[in-house]
Amino acid sequence: MQSLFRVAAGCLLMLWLHTGYAADTGWLQSPQNTHAKVRLQAQPAHSSEKETRLLLSVSLEKGWKTYWRSPGEGGIAPSVEWQKPATAAQTTWYWPTPARFDVAGITTQGYHDEVTLPITLSGHAPATIAGTLTLPVCSNVCILTDYPFSLDLSSSGDNAEFARQFAVAMGKVPIAEGLADSVTAGYRAGVLQITAHRGQGWQNPEVFTDTLEDTSLGKPVVKVDGQQAQFTLPVTDEWGEKAQDISGKTLSIVLSDNGLAQQISLNVSPLPAAVPGSIALWQVALMALAGGFILNLMPCVLPVLGMKLGSILQVEQRNRKSIRMQFLASSVGIITSFLALALLMTLLRYTNQTLGWGIQFQNPWFIGLMVLVTALFTANLLGLFEINLPSKMTTRLATHQRAGLSGHFAEGAFATLLATPCSAPFLGTAVAFALAAPLPVLWGLFLMLGIGMSLPWLMIALWPGLAMCLPRPGRWMLRLRLFLGVLMLSACLWLLSLMENHLSAWFVAVLAGALLVMLFVLSLRRYGLRNSALTTGVCAVLVGAAIVIATQFSGAGGKPLRDDIAWHPLSEEAIQNALAEKKVVFIDVTADWCVTCKANKYNVLMSDEVQEALTEHDVVALRGDWTLPSKPVNDFLQKRGSVAVPFNQIYGPHTLAGEILSPLLTRDAVLQGLEQARGAR
């Protein structure tokens, strides 16, 4: 009788245990693929959770692999075609951290040996879950295998072992936070750069990226520097050709390090046009040399070049030796001034101040000094007097020949100071690299800038015959010297006009009037009333006509120039808002002291074609003013690897990374940039 009770109890126990079993297909294997087997287990949802849990286990032979949700440059991810009522829309897959495989130059992401994928089905579970699992496996060859399955949930229930296995599988899924302190992603033509910061430092960081539409991401190059890990990935289209712009898109990645992984969603922002360290130092040195040379062609330096020409014409007994020494002294002045600028940038760096090309023109004291110097040079060129003040520095700046070579040294230094508000091709990249580089590199690149600018002066020093070809002094020289004086006076008045950003317009007008009256009085004492009045009248007409022509009329049609563009304040938010509305964005960062900016404005931006293009309904024009110190503008420029103005950039649906234009704008470049950013209408 006791035995009978034991048998009955055992049967009841077995029946009770059966209700706690999870539904299980057992290990499934296909005759067409003996290299892999799969198993599906499921547990129905609790009434409170309304979620059915599944486990997909894959066991692979050694040397075989399957793929992650984003396989990489080849392969496809495992998938299930569900039979109704269970649908893919109800399904959520959880993917453990994958590994990377490299075969024949192709990088893929997936799993080897064994992997278990947790899957959940939302809502009330049906009595039976069925479907077909499609599993890709690869070694030297790839096999795509279908595994039909069916899970009966009607007789299954809670099972502690299944719950443990599900928890273990979920423990291998990347977490939402806890690994990296901060992660950013940036894109520049053909390159995706992901930067992750971790206070604890990195041991063996890896990154796995999800697929972007019509884009292929290659194998990352990893660079670890203490608490920062940087991943650089090549970007192409699906055919390995030029990639589309992925700036502004959302990228999903998994970041892992020594068994800990984090799932992260990032917004891809534009990378600076020139990232320090991405260009070889010798290339930047050549850019500095070329940028310095081109500065001689900028309108900023023309008054000094004219003054230099006038100094040669004043010497009646010209010889090769004196000309060579004069131009060598001017070259030394140029190079010394660039080294002085390097010293200034060094001091600003150590005091955590804003770094930039031409920022000294944001200082009213510097502008005032330049006004004084150009006024002295103007008086000297006009032949009003030869000054001999107690201050040696002022004497050297204002005299020629009598001060020996120091006057020519001062001319070179002055040319450098006048050149700093101008930005030339190659100059911005070289200066941006220098300001972010170690101090020895900064000084070396500024030295190359000085050598580049002094190249024309050095050429005449090597071949003085070029200067000796000028005509001998005569009456024509007085007229030329007068023209050079007017040119220098224009530079002086322009510098004085910059003081309006620091002083009242009325006070600046009084200073300008006082300067002109003083020059007239000195001219009256030197040349008499008739000649002074005639010269002043001619100069006034010439200057007035030049101003009217430059500011009111275009060179082509003679129509008054008007700026009809609705400029909006520059900000990153304004750019993103415009891009969200599928609009084209034109950015102009300018400054009143920037001569190149003025040339771009009157020659290009205020031309009829560009005005029409920038006032179209799908174009947003943003302008940043760097006349005075501005942290938002400075941060905007530095983010794009620039430290100088003018700066122009175009964004659009087809150029989300932003196209940076040359400092010297052309109408064709602006119009073509707008069309390219807009794409097909």
C-alpha positions as CSV (number, residue, x, y, z in Angstrom):
1,M,0.0,0.0,0.0
2,Q,2.9,2.3,0.9
3,S,4.5,1.6,-2.5
4,L,1.3,2.5,-4.3
5,F,1.2,5.9,-2.6
6,R,4.8,6.6,-3.6
7,V,4.1,5.8,-7.2
8,A,1.0,8.0,-7.2
9,A,2.9,10.8,-5.6
10,G,5.7,10.5,-8.1
11,C,3.2,10.7,-11.0
12,L,1.6,13.7,-9.5
13,L,5.0,15.3,-9.1
14,M,5.9,14.7,-12.7
15,L,2.6,16.2,-13.8
16,W,3.3,19.2,-11.6
17,L,6.8,19.6,-12.9
18,H,5.7,19.5,-16.5
19,T,3.6,22.6,-15.9
20,G,6.8,24.4,-15.0
21,Y,8.6,23.5,-18.2
22,A,9.5,26.1,-20.8
23,A,8.5,25.3,-24.4
24,D,11.6,23.9,-26.1
25,T,12.3,22.8,-29.7
26,G,15.4,21.0,-28.7
27,W,18.5,21.3,-30.9
28,L,17.6,21.6,-34.5
29,Q,20.0,20.7,-37.3
30,S,19.6,20.8,-41.1
31,P,20.9,18.1,-43.4
32,Q,22.2,20.9,-45.7
33,N,24.2,22.4,-42.9
34,T,26.0,20.3,-40.4
35,H,28.2,23.2,-39.1
36,A,25.5,24.8,-37.0
37,K,22.6,23.8,-34.8
38,V,19.9,26.0,-33.2
39,R,17.5,25.8,-30.2
40,L,14.5,27.9,-29.3
41,Q,13.0,28.0,-25.9
42,A,10.0,30.1,-24.8
43,Q,8.1,31.0,-21.6
44,P,4.6,32.5,-21.8
45,A,3.9,36.0,-20.5
46,H,2.6,36.7,-17.0
47,S,-0.7,38.4,-16.9
48,S,1.1,41.4,-15.3
49,E,4.0,41.6,-17.8
50,K,2.2,40.8,-21.1
51,E,5.5,39.7,-22.6
52,T,6.6,36.3,-23.9
53,R,10.3,35.5,-23.6
54,L,12.3,33.5,-26.0
55,L,15.9,32.3,-26.2
56,L,17.5,31.6,-29.5
57,S,20.7,29.5,-28.9
58,V,23.2,28.9,-31.8
59,S,26.0,26.4,-31.6
60,L,28.7,26.6,-34.3
61,E,31.6,24.4,-35.3
62,K,35.1,25.7,-34.8
63,G,36.0,28.2,-37.5
64,W,32.4,29.1,-38.3
65,K,30.6,32.3,-37.5
66,T,27.2,34.0,-37.8
67,Y,26.4,37.7,-37.8
68,W,25.3,40.5,-35.5
69,R,22.3,42.7,-36.3
70,S,24.6,44.9,-38.5
71,P,26.9,42.4,-40.2
72,G,29.4,45.1,-41.4
73,E,30.8,45.0,-44.9
74,G,29.4,41.6,-45.8
75,G,26.8,39.1,-44.7
76,I,23.2,39.3,-43.3
77,A,21.8,39.1,-39.8
78,P,19.8,36.2,-38.5
79,S,16.0,36.7,-38.9
80,V,12.7,34.9,-38.2
81,E,9.7,34.9,-40.4
82,W,6.9,34.5,-37.9
83,Q,3.6,32.8,-38.6
84,K,0.6,34.7,-37.4
85,P,-0.5,35.8,-34.9
86,A,3.1,36.4,-33.7
87,T,4.6,39.1,-36.0
88,A,7.9,40.8,-36.4
89,A,6.3,44.1,-35.3
90,Q,5.7,42.5,-31.9
91,T,9.2,41.2,-31.6
92,T,12.3,42.8,-29.9
93,W,15.7,41.2,-30.4
94,Y,18.5,41.7,-27.9
95,W,22.0,41.4,-29.2
96,P,25.0,40.4,-27.1
97,T,28.2,42.3,-27.7
98,P,29.7,40.9,-31.0
99,A,33.3,40.3,-32.2
100,R,35.0,41.6,-35.3
101,F,36.2,39.3,-38.1
102,D,38.5,40.4,-40.9
103,V,38.8,38.3,-44.0
104,A,40.4,39.3,-47.3
105,G,40.2,43.0,-46.3
106,I,36.5,42.9,-45.4
107,T,35.5,43.5,-41.8
108,T,32.3,41.9,-40.4
109,Q,30.7,41.8,-37.0
110,G,29.2,38.7,-35.4
111,Y,29.6,35.7,-33.2
112,H,31.6,32.4,-33.1
113,D,31.3,29.2,-31.1
114,E,28.1,29.8,-29.1
115,V,25.7,32.7,-28.7
116,T,22.3,33.1,-27.1
117,L,19.9,35.8,-28.3
118,P,17.1,36.9,-26.0
119,I,13.9,37.8,-27.8
120,T,10.6,39.2,-26.5
121,L,7.1,39.2,-27.9
122,S,4.8,41.9,-26.6
123,G,1.1,41.4,-25.9
124,H,-0.8,38.2,-25.0
125,A,1.0,35.1,-26.3
126,P,-0.8,32.7,-28.6
127,A,-1.0,29.0,-27.7
128,T,1.6,28.3,-30.4
129,I,4.5,30.3,-31.7
130,A,5.8,29.2,-35.0
131,G,8.0,30.5,-37.8
132,T,11.2,29.9,-39.8
133,L,14.6,31.0,-38.6
134,T,17.0,32.0,-41.3
135,L,20.6,31.7,-40.1
136,P,23.7,32.7,-42.1
137,V,26.9,30.9,-41.2
138,C,30.3,31.5,-42.8
139,S,33.8,30.1,-42.9
140,N,35.6,29.9,-46.2
141,V,32.1,29.6,-47.7
142,C,28.8,30.9,-46.5
143,I,25.6,28.9,-46.0
144,L,22.1,30.3,-45.5
145,T,19.9,27.8,-43.7
146,D,16.2,27.8,-42.8
147,Y,15.0,26.1,-39.6
148,P,11.2,25.8,-39.2
149,F,10.1,25.6,-35.6
150,S,7.0,25.5,-33.5
151,L,6.7,26.1,-29.7
152,D,3.6,25.0,-27.8
153,L,3.0,27.4,-25.0
154,S,-0.3,26.0,-23.8
155,S,1.3,23.4,-21.4
156,S,4.4,25.5,-20.4
157,G,4.7,27.7,-17.4
158,D,7.2,29.3,-15.0
159,N,10.6,27.7,-15.0
160,A,13.4,28.8,-12.8
161,E,16.1,27.4,-15.1
162,F,14.7,29.2,-18.1
163,A,14.6,32.4,-16.1
164,R,18.2,32.0,-15.1
165,Q,19.3,31.4,-18.7
166,F,17.3,34.4,-19.9
167,A,18.9,36.6,-17.2
168,V,22.4,35.3,-18.1
169,A,21.8,36.1,-21.8
170,M,20.5,39.6,-21.0
171,G,23.6,40.1,-18.9
172,K,25.6,39.9,-22.1
173,V,23.6,42.6,-23.8
174,P,25.2,46.1,-23.8
175,I,23.9,48.4,-21.1
176,A,22.5,51.9,-21.6
177,E,25.1,53.7,-19.5
178,G,28.0,53.2,-17.2
179,L,31.1,52.6,-19.5
180,A,31.9,56.0,-21.2
181,D,31.6,59.4,-19.6
182,S,31.0,61.1,-22.9
183,V,31.0,60.0,-26.6
184,T,30.9,62.2,-29.7
185,A,30.8,61.4,-33.4
186,G,32.0,63.6,-36.3
187,Y,32.2,63.2,-40.0
188,R,34.5,64.7,-42.6
189,A,34.5,63.6,-46.3
190,G,35.1,59.9,-46.2
191,V,36.0,59.7,-42.5
192,L,33.8,59.0,-39.4
193,Q,35.5,59.8,-36.1
194,I,34.2,58.6,-32.8
195,T,35.7,60.0,-29.6
196,A,35.0,58.4,-26.2
197,H,36.1,59.7,-22.8
198,R,36.3,57.5,-19.7
199,G,37.7,58.7,-16.4
200,Q,39.0,55.3,-15.5
201,G,41.0,55.1,-18.7
202,W,40.8,52.4,-21.5
203,Q,42.3,48.9,-21.7
204,N,41.2,47.4,-25.0
205,P,38.4,49.5,-26.4
206,E,36.3,48.4,-29.4
207,V,33.5,49.9,-31.3
208,F,30.7,48.2,-33.4
209,T,28.5,50.3,-35.6
210,D,25.0,49.8,-36.9
211,T,24.5,50.2,-40.6
212,L,23.4,53.6,-42.1
213,E,21.4,53.6,-45.3
214,D,23.4,53.5,-48.5
215,T,26.6,53.7,-46.4
216,S,29.4,51.3,-45.6
217,L,31.6,51.8,-42.5
218,G,35.0,50.1,-42.6
219,K,37.3,48.8,-39.9
220,P,38.0,51.3,-37.2
221,V,41.5,52.5,-36.4
222,V,41.8,52.8,-32.6
223,K,44.0,55.4,-30.8
224,V,44.1,55.5,-27.0
225,D,45.5,58.4,-25.2
226,G,44.9,58.1,-21.4
227,Q,41.2,58.7,-20.7
228,Q,40.4,59.3,-24.4
229,A,39.8,56.6,-27.1
230,Q,39.4,57.7,-30.7
231,F,38.0,55.5,-33.4
232,T,38.5,56.5,-37.1
233,L,36.4,54.6,-39.6
234,P,36.5,54.9,-43.4
235,V,33.2,55.7,-45.0
236,T,32.1,54.8,-48.5
237,D,28.9,54.0,-50.3
238,E,27.8,50.4,-50.7
239,W,30.0,50.0,-53.8
240,G,33.1,51.3,-52.2
241,E,32.9,54.6,-53.9
242,K,32.5,58.2,-52.6
243,A,30.2,58.2,-49.6
244,Q,27.3,60.5,-49.1
245,D,27.4,63.1,-46.3
246,I,26.3,61.5,-43.0
247,S,26.5,64.6,-40.9
248,G,23.3,65.2,-39.0
249,K,22.3,61.5,-39.1
250,T,21.8,59.4,-36.0
251,L,24.3,56.6,-35.5
252,S,23.8,53.6,-33.2
253,I,27.0,52.0,-31.8
254,V,28.2,49.5,-29.2
255,L,31.3,50.6,-27.3
256,S,33.1,47.8,-25.3
257,D,36.1,47.4,-23.1
258,N,37.3,44.3,-21.3
259,G,33.9,42.6,-21.1
260,L,31.8,45.7,-20.4
261,A,29.7,47.2,-23.2
262,Q,27.4,50.2,-23.7
263,Q,24.8,50.8,-26.3
264,I,24.9,54.5,-27.5
265,S,23.0,56.6,-29.9
266,L,24.9,59.5,-31.4
267,N,24.2,62.5,-33.6
268,V,26.9,62.8,-36.2
269,S,28.2,66.4,-36.4
270,P,30.6,67.9,-38.9
271,L,34.3,67.5,-38.2
272,P,36.6,70.5,-38.6
273,A,38.0,71.0,-42.1
274,A,41.5,70.6,-40.7
275,V,42.1,68.5,-37.7
276,P,45.5,69.0,-36.0
277,G,47.6,65.9,-36.5
278,S,45.7,64.8,-39.6
279,I,48.1,66.6,-41.9
280,A,51.8,66.0,-42.1
281,L,54.0,68.7,-40.6
282,W,55.9,69.2,-43.8
283,Q,52.7,69.8,-45.6
284,V,51.6,72.5,-43.1
285,A,55.0,74.1,-43.4
286,L,54.5,74.4,-47.1
287,M,51.0,75.8,-46.6
288,A,52.5,78.4,-44.2
289,L,55.2,79.3,-46.8
290,A,52.6,79.7,-49.5
291,G,50.1,81.6,-47.2
292,G,52.8,84.1,-46.2
293,F,53.8,84.7,-49.8
294,I,50.2,85.3,-50.9
295,L,49.8,87.9,-48.2
296,N,51.9,90.2,-50.4
297,L,49.0,90.2,-52.9
298,M,46.4,91.2,-50.3
299,P,45.1,94.8,-50.4
300,C,46.3,95.2,-46.8
301,V,50.0,95.3,-47.8
302,L,49.7,97.5,-50.8
303,P,50.3,100.8,-49.0
304,V,53.6,99.5,-47.5
305,L,54.7,98.1,-50.9
306,G,54.1,101.5,-52.4
307,M,56.0,103.1,-49.5
308,K,58.9,100.8,-50.2
309,L,58.9,101.7,-53.9
310,G,58.9,105.4,-52.9
311,S,61.8,104.9,-50.6
312,I,63.9,103.5,-53.5
313,L,62.9,106.4,-55.8
314,Q,64.0,109.0,-53.3
315,V,67.6,107.8,-53.4
316,E,69.4,109.5,-56.3
317,Q,72.5,107.3,-56.1
318,R,71.1,103.8,-56.3
319,N,73.5,100.9,-56.2
320,R,73.1,97.1,-55.8
321,K,74.6,97.0,-52.4
322,S,72.4,99.6,-50.8
323,I,69.2,98.1,-52.4
324,R,70.2,94.6,-51.3
325,M,70.8,95.8,-47.7
326,Q,67.5,97.7,-47.7
327,F,65.4,94.8,-48.7
328,L,67.3,92.4,-46.4
329,A,66.5,94.7,-43.5
330,S,62.8,94.8,-44.5
331,S,62.8,91.0,-44.7
332,V,64.3,90.8,-41.2
333,G,61.6,93.2,-40.0
334,I,58.9,90.9,-41.5
335,I,60.3,87.7,-39.9
336,T,60.9,89.4,-36.6
337,S,57.3,90.6,-36.5
338,F,56.0,87.1,-37.2
339,L,58.1,85.8,-34.3
340,A,56.6,88.6,-32.2
341,L,53.1,87.4,-33.2
342,A,54.2,83.8,-32.1
343,L,55.2,85.3,-28.8
344,L,51.8,87.0,-28.5
345,M,50.0,83.7,-29.2
346,T,52.2,81.9,-26.7
347,L,51.3,84.4,-24.0
348,L,47.6,84.2,-24.9
349,R,47.7,80.4,-24.7
350,Y,49.2,80.5,-21.2
351,T,46.6,83.0,-20.0
352,N,43.7,81.0,-21.6
353,Q,42.7,83.9,-23.9
354,T,41.2,83.8,-27.4
355,L,43.6,82.8,-30.1
356,G,43.1,84.0,-33.7
357,W,44.6,85.6,-36.7
358,G,44.2,89.4,-36.6
359,I,42.5,89.5,-33.2
360,Q,44.8,92.4,-32.2
361,F,42.5,94.6,-34.4
362,Q,39.8,94.0,-31.8
363,N,41.9,96.1,-29.3
364,P,41.3,99.9,-29.6
365,W,44.8,100.7,-28.3
366,F,46.4,98.7,-31.0
367,I,44.2,100.4,-33.6
368,G,45.1,103.8,-32.2
369,L,48.8,102.9,-32.5
370,M,48.4,101.9,-36.1
371,V,46.5,105.2,-36.8
372,L,49.4,107.1,-35.4
373,V,52.0,105.2,-37.4
374,T,50.1,105.4,-40.7
375,A,49.6,109.2,-40.1
376,L,53.3,109.7,-39.6
377,F,54.0,107.6,-42.8
378,T,51.5,109.7,-44.7
379,A,53.1,113.0,-43.6
380,N,56.5,111.6,-44.6
381,L,55.4,110.4,-48.0
382,L,53.7,113.7,-48.7
383,G,57.0,115.4,-47.9
384,L,55.5,117.6,-45.2
385,F,58.4,117.2,-42.8
386,E,61.2,114.9,-41.7
387,I,60.6,114.2,-38.0
388,N,63.4,113.7,-35.5
389,L,61.7,113.0,-32.2
390,P,63.4,112.0,-28.9
391,S,61.8,108.5,-29.1
392,K,64.1,106.3,-31.2
393,M,61.2,104.0,-32.1
394,T,59.1,106.9,-33.6
395,T,62.1,108.3,-35.4
396,R,62.8,104.9,-37.0
397,L,59.2,104.5,-38.1
398,A,59.0,107.9,-39.7
399,T,62.3,108.5,-41.4
400,H,64.0,107.0,-44.4
401,Q,67.7,106.7,-45.1
402,R,68.7,109.0,-42.2
403,A,67.9,106.3,-39.8
404,G,70.0,103.8,-41.8
405,L,68.7,100.3,-42.1
406,S,66.4,100.6,-39.1
407,G,63.8,102.5,-41.2
408,H,63.7,99.6,-43.7
409,F,63.4,97.1,-40.8
410,A,60.4,99.2,-39.6
411,E,58.8,99.0,-43.0
412,G,58.9,95.2,-43.0
413,A,57.5,95.1,-39.4
414,F,54.8,97.6,-40.4
415,A,53.9,95.5,-43.5
416,T,53.3,92.5,-41.3
417,L,51.1,94.4,-38.9
418,L,49.0,95.7,-41.8
419,A,48.8,92.2,-43.3
420,T,47.3,90.5,-40.2
421,P,43.6,91.6,-40.9
422,C,43.9,89.8,-44.2
423,S,43.3,86.0,-44.6
424,A,44.8,84.3,-47.6
425,P,44.5,80.8,-49.1
426,F,46.5,78.2,-47.1
427,L,47.0,80.8,-44.3
428,G,44.0,79.7,-42.2
429,T,44.9,76.0,-42.3
430,A,48.5,76.8,-41.3
431,V,47.6,79.2,-38.5
432,A,44.9,76.8,-37.1
433,F,47.4,74.0,-37.1
434,A,50.0,76.2,-35.4
435,L,47.7,77.5,-32.7
436,A,46.7,73.9,-31.7
437,A,50.3,72.5,-32.0
438,P,53.0,72.3,-29.3
439,L,54.9,75.6,-28.8
440,P,58.0,74.6,-30.8
441,V,55.8,73.8,-33.8
442,L,53.8,77.0,-33.4
443,W,57.1,79.1,-33.5
444,G,58.4,77.1,-36.4
445,L,55.2,77.6,-38.5
446,F,55.1,81.3,-37.7
447,L,58.7,81.5,-38.8
448,M,57.7,79.9,-42.1
449,L,54.9,82.4,-42.5
450,G,57.4,85.2,-42.1
451,I,59.8,83.7,-44.6
452,G,56.9,83.2,-47.1
453,M,55.8,86.8,-46.8
454,S,59.4,88.1,-47.2
455,L,60.1,86.0,-50.3
456,P,59.4,88.9,-52.8
457,W,61.6,91.2,-50.7
458,L,64.3,88.5,-50.5
459,M,64.1,88.1,-54.3
460,I,65.0,91.8,-54.9
461,A,67.7,91.5,-52.3
462,L,69.2,88.6,-54.3
463,W,68.7,90.4,-57.7
464,P,68.9,94.1,-57.0
465,G,68.8,94.8,-60.7
466,L,65.0,94.3,-60.6
467,A,64.7,97.5,-58.5
468,M,67.4,99.4,-60.5
469,C,65.3,99.0,-63.6
470,L,63.0,101.8,-62.3
471,P,63.4,105.2,-64.0
472,R,65.7,107.7,-62.5
473,P,64.2,110.3,-60.2
474,G,62.5,113.3,-61.8
475,R,59.4,115.5,-61.6
476,W,57.2,112.4,-62.2
477,M,58.5,111.1,-58.9
478,L,56.8,113.9,-57.0
479,R,53.4,112.9,-58.5
480,L,54.0,109.3,-57.7
481,R,55.0,110.1,-54.1
482,L,51.8,112.2,-53.8
483,F,49.8,109.2,-55.0
484,L,51.5,106.9,-52.4
485,G,50.8,109.5,-49.7
486,V,47.1,109.4,-50.6
487,L,47.2,105.6,-50.5
488,M,48.7,105.7,-47.1
489,L,46.2,108.4,-46.0
490,S,43.4,106.1,-47.1
491,A,44.8,103.3,-44.9
492,C,45.0,105.7,-42.0
493,L,41.4,106.8,-42.4
494,W,40.3,103.2,-42.7
495,L,42.0,102.3,-39.5
496,L,40.5,105.4,-37.8
497,S,37.0,104.3,-38.9
498,L,37.5,101.0,-37.0
499,M,37.5,103.1,-33.8
500,E,33.7,103.6,-34.2
501,N,33.3,100.1,-32.6
502,H,34.9,101.5,-29.5
503,L,34.2,105.2,-29.5
504,S,31.2,107.3,-30.6
505,A,30.9,108.1,-34.3
506,W,30.9,111.8,-33.5
507,F,34.3,111.6,-31.7
508,V,35.8,109.5,-34.5
509,A,34.6,112.1,-37.0
510,V,36.3,114.9,-35.0
511,L,39.5,112.9,-34.9
512,A,39.4,112.4,-38.7
513,G,38.7,116.1,-39.2
514,A,41.5,117.1,-36.9
515,L,43.9,114.8,-38.8
516,L,43.0,116.2,-42.2
517,V,43.2,119.8,-40.9
518,M,46.6,119.2,-39.5
519,L,47.8,117.7,-42.7
520,F,46.4,120.7,-44.6
521,V,48.1,123.2,-42.3
522,L,51.5,121.4,-42.7
523,S,51.0,121.3,-46.4
524,L,50.2,125.0,-46.4
525,R,53.4,125.8,-44.6
526,R,55.4,123.6,-47.0
527,Y,53.9,124.2,-50.4
528,G,51.9,127.4,-50.1
529,L,48.2,128.2,-50.3
530,R,47.7,127.6,-54.1
531,N,49.5,124.3,-54.3
532,S,48.0,123.0,-51.0
533,A,44.4,123.9,-52.0
534,L,44.9,122.3,-55.5
535,T,46.4,119.2,-54.0
536,T,43.8,118.9,-51.3
537,G,41.0,119.4,-53.8
538,V,42.3,116.7,-56.1
539,C,42.9,114.3,-53.2
540,A,39.4,114.9,-51.9
541,V,37.8,114.3,-55.3
542,L,39.8,111.1,-55.8
543,V,39.1,109.7,-52.4
544,G,35.5,110.6,-52.5
545,A,35.1,109.1,-56.0
546,A,36.9,105.9,-54.9
547,I,34.6,105.6,-51.9
548,V,31.4,106.1,-53.9
549,I,32.5,103.7,-56.6
550,A,33.6,101.0,-54.1
551,T,30.6,101.2,-51.9
552,Q,27.7,102.1,-54.2
553,F,28.3,100.7,-57.6
554,S,29.1,97.3,-59.1
555,G,31.9,97.0,-61.6
556,A,29.7,95.3,-64.3
557,G,26.4,97.1,-64.6
558,G,26.9,100.3,-62.7
559,K,23.9,99.7,-60.6
560,P,23.8,100.8,-56.9
561,L,24.9,98.0,-54.6
562,R,22.4,97.1,-52.0
563,D,22.4,94.3,-49.5
564,D,18.8,92.9,-49.6
565,I,19.8,89.7,-47.8
566,A,18.0,89.1,-44.5
567,W,20.9,88.2,-42.3
568,H,20.2,86.2,-39.2
569,P,22.5,85.8,-36.1
570,L,24.9,82.9,-36.4
571,S,24.4,79.9,-34.1
572,E,24.7,76.1,-34.2
573,E,21.0,75.9,-33.4
574,A,20.0,78.1,-36.3
575,I,22.0,75.8,-38.6
576,Q,20.3,72.7,-37.3
577,N,16.8,74.3,-37.5
578,A,17.4,75.2,-41.1
579,L,18.7,71.8,-42.0
580,A,15.7,70.2,-40.3
581,E,13.5,72.2,-42.7
582,K,15.5,71.0,-45.7
583,K,16.9,74.5,-46.3
584,V,20.3,75.7,-47.6
585,V,22.4,77.7,-45.1
586,F,25.0,80.3,-46.1
587,I,27.3,81.4,-43.3
588,D,29.4,84.6,-43.4
589,V,31.8,85.4,-40.5
590,T,33.2,88.8,-41.0
591,A,34.8,91.8,-39.2
592,D,35.0,95.5,-39.9
593,W,38.8,95.4,-39.7
594,C,39.1,92.5,-42.3
595,V,40.0,94.0,-45.7
596,T,39.4,90.7,-47.4
597,C,35.9,90.6,-45.9
598,K,35.2,93.9,-47.5
599,A,36.5,92.8,-50.8
600,N,34.3,89.7,-50.7
601,K,31.3,91.8,-49.7
602,Y,31.5,94.3,-52.5
603,N,32.8,92.1,-55.2
604,V,30.8,88.9,-54.5
605,L,28.1,89.0,-51.8
606,M,26.5,92.2,-53.1
607,S,26.6,91.3,-56.8
608,D,23.2,90.8,-58.4
609,E,23.5,87.1,-59.0
610,V,24.6,86.3,-55.4
611,Q,22.0,88.6,-53.9
612,E,19.3,86.8,-55.9
613,A,20.6,83.4,-54.9
614,L,20.8,84.3,-51.2
615,T,17.3,85.8,-51.0
616,E,15.5,82.7,-52.3
617,H,12.9,81.1,-50.1
618,D,14.9,78.0,-49.3
619,V,18.1,79.8,-48.3
620,V,18.9,81.0,-44.8
621,A,21.7,83.5,-44.4
622,L,23.6,83.6,-41.1
623,R,26.2,86.2,-40.2
624,G,28.7,86.3,-37.4
625,D,30.6,89.5,-36.4
626,W,34.1,89.1,-35.1
627,T,34.9,92.9,-35.0
628,L,34.9,92.7,-31.2
629,P,35.8,89.7,-29.1
630,S,33.0,87.2,-29.2
631,K,33.2,83.8,-27.6
632,P,30.3,82.3,-29.6
633,V,32.0,83.3,-32.9
634,N,35.4,82.2,-31.7
635,D,34.0,78.8,-30.6
636,F,32.2,78.4,-33.9
637,L,35.4,79.1,-35.9
638,Q,37.6,76.8,-33.7
639,K,35.1,73.9,-34.1
640,R,35.6,74.1,-37.8
641,G,39.4,74.4,-37.6
642,S,39.6,78.1,-38.5
643,V,41.1,81.0,-36.6
644,A,40.7,83.8,-39.2
645,V,38.1,85.7,-41.1
646,P,36.6,85.8,-43.7
647,F,35.0,82.5,-43.1
648,N,32.2,81.2,-45.4
649,Q,30.5,77.9,-45.2
650,I,27.5,76.4,-47.0
651,Y,25.2,73.7,-45.5
652,G,22.3,72.0,-47.2
653,P,20.4,68.7,-47.7
654,H,23.2,67.4,-49.8
655,T,26.1,68.9,-47.9
656,L,25.2,68.3,-44.2
657,A,28.9,68.4,-43.2
658,G,29.1,71.9,-44.6
659,E,31.4,73.1,-47.5
660,I,34.0,75.6,-46.4
661,L,34.7,78.1,-49.2
662,S,38.0,79.8,-50.0
663,P,38.8,83.0,-48.1
664,L,38.8,84.8,-51.4
665,L,35.3,84.3,-52.6
666,T,34.2,84.2,-56.3
667,R,30.6,84.4,-57.6
668,D,30.9,81.0,-59.3
669,A,32.1,79.4,-56.1
670,V,29.2,80.7,-54.0
671,L,26.5,79.9,-56.7
672,Q,27.9,76.4,-57.3
673,G,28.1,75.8,-53.6
674,L,24.5,76.7,-53.1
675,E,23.3,74.5,-55.9
676,Q,25.4,71.6,-54.7
677,A,24.0,71.9,-51.2
678,R,20.5,72.2,-52.5
679,G,20.7,69.2,-54.9
680,A,18.1,68.6,-57.6
681,R,15.1,70.8,-57.3
